[in-house]
Amino acid sequence: MPSFTAAQENKAIPIKHFFGPLYVDWFKEFPCPEPNVKQLANAKGDKGVAVAKAESSMKNVSSA
């Protein structure tokens, strides 16, 4: 909480600089579930791409 408050108070630094490290820590603690068949198909069978797309989707929802 203190780092969030500090990030909001310092208008010279975009808030995205706060969320970048937060996302790294979040996904270490709460990794995305294994991709399902549809996600793997959309990623042409690449599990890493499927997971990256899922993480990106989660990040976009949380910043809305």
Wavefront OBJ file of the C-alpha trace (Angstrom):
o trace
v 0.000 0.000 0.000
v 2.729 2.541 0.780
v 4.308 2.110 -2.665
v 0.913 2.601 -4.350
v 0.284 5.777 -2.392
v 3.753 7.058 -3.270
v 3.190 6.238 -6.952
v -0.065 8.195 -6.965
v 1.473 11.180 -5.219
v 4.368 11.457 -7.690
v 2.589 12.704 -10.825
v 5.896 12.978 -12.714
v 6.131 9.169 -12.919
v 3.336 7.317 -14.754
v 1.390 4.853 -12.610
v 2.367 2.069 -15.048
v 5.795 2.121 -13.394
v 4.079 0.972 -10.209
v 2.106 -1.799 -11.913
v 5.030 -3.337 -13.854
v 6.833 -4.767 -10.796
v 3.498 -5.508 -9.138
v 2.474 -7.762 -12.037
v 5.788 -9.623 -11.879
v 5.280 -10.322 -8.182
v 1.597 -11.181 -8.689
v 2.232 -13.808 -11.372
v 5.029 -15.361 -9.294
v 2.584 -15.787 -6.424
v -0.486 -16.585 -8.529
v 0.589 -18.098 -11.865
v -1.901 -18.427 -14.699
v -3.600 -21.800 -14.896
v -2.504 -24.215 -17.570
v -3.850 -23.115 -20.971
v -6.920 -24.949 -22.193
v -7.310 -26.550 -25.619
v -8.815 -23.416 -27.185
v -6.055 -21.160 -25.829
v -3.399 -23.567 -27.107
v -5.065 -23.698 -30.519
v -5.122 -19.884 -30.681
v -1.410 -19.893 -29.804
v -0.683 -22.530 -32.487
v 0.283 -25.040 -29.810
v 2.839 -22.799 -28.095
v 2.195 -23.007 -24.346
v 4.407 -19.984 -23.622
v 2.460 -17.819 -26.046
v -0.857 -19.030 -24.600
v 0.246 -18.171 -21.057
v 1.594 -14.773 -22.162
v -1.740 -13.974 -23.845
v -3.639 -14.990 -20.711
v -1.401 -12.795 -18.523
v -1.792 -9.879 -20.909
v -5.550 -10.307 -20.870
v -5.547 -10.333 -17.055
v -3.438 -7.178 -16.940
v -5.766 -5.358 -19.342
v -8.848 -6.260 -17.292
v -7.288 -5.043 -14.074
v -6.313 -1.665 -15.535
v -9.775 -0.915 -16.945
l 1 2 3 4 5 6 7 8 9 10 11 12 13 14 15 16 17 18 19 20 21 22 23 24 25 26 27 28 29 30 31 32 33 34 35 36 37 38 39 40 41 42 43 44 45 46 47 48 49 50 51 52 53 54 55 56 57 58 59 60 61 62 63 64
